């Protein structure tokens, strides 16, 4: 939809905006738009960081090479488990 806009269409839209808001209000609108975009990006980064950060209340992840798994492997002397017949 936006790719269908030509330079003439954009110029007409800018002229209408200028007539509606006036030349004194356009810098205020631009700065408030910039502030809101910055605030939105900041909040999105905070949400992403909270997703990426590990939960301190969650239990620690178990490792595959823990002492318990080495003990069970040593008890079997490295032989593979046999399926029941």
N, C-alpha and C positions, 0 to 999 in steps of 0.2 A: 504494500500500500504506500509506504513512504518512498519507495523507489520510483513511483509514478509521478512524484512532485518534480516539476521543472523549476528552473531559476525564476521564471515569471510567477509561478504559484507561490513560491517562498517570498518573493518580493511583495506580492499582494497581501499575504498573511502578515508580514511585518508592517505594512502600511496600516492595516486594520488595527493591529495591536497598538501602534503609535497613536492612532486616532482615539482609540478607546481609553488608553491609560494616560496619555499625554507624555511629553518629553521629560517632565520633571520626575515622574514616577518610575520610568524605565530603569534608571540605575538602582533604585531601591528594590525593584522587583528582581533584578539580576543578582544583587548581593544576597537577598533572602533566598533565592533559588540555589545559589552556590552554597550557602550555609546549610540548607536542608539536605543537599546532596552529600556534603561532607559529614553531616551527622548520621545520615543513613549508612554511608560507607563505614563509619566508625562503629556503629551498632552491629553491622554485619561482621566486622572483624572480631568484635567481642563475642558474638555468638559462635563464630568458627573456632575461636580459641577455647571457649568453654566446651565445645564438642571434642576438640583434639586433646584437651587436658584429661589426664586419668582421674577417675573418681577416687578420692582418698578413702571413702567408706567401703569401697569394693575390696574383696579379699584379693591378695596377690595371686597372680597367675602361676599355675604349677608348671615347673620345668620338666621336660622329658628326661633329662639326664640328672635327676635328683638322686639322692642317696638311696631312697627306697627302691627306685627302679634298678639301680646297680646291685642292690642286695638280692632282689628277686632273680636277676640275671645270673648272679654268682651261685645261687642255690641250685639252679638248673645246669650248671657247668657249661653253659653255652649251647646246650642241646635244644633243638626246636621242640615245641609242644607237639604231642601226638594226639591225633583225633581219636575220640572214643569209637569203638567198633560196634 
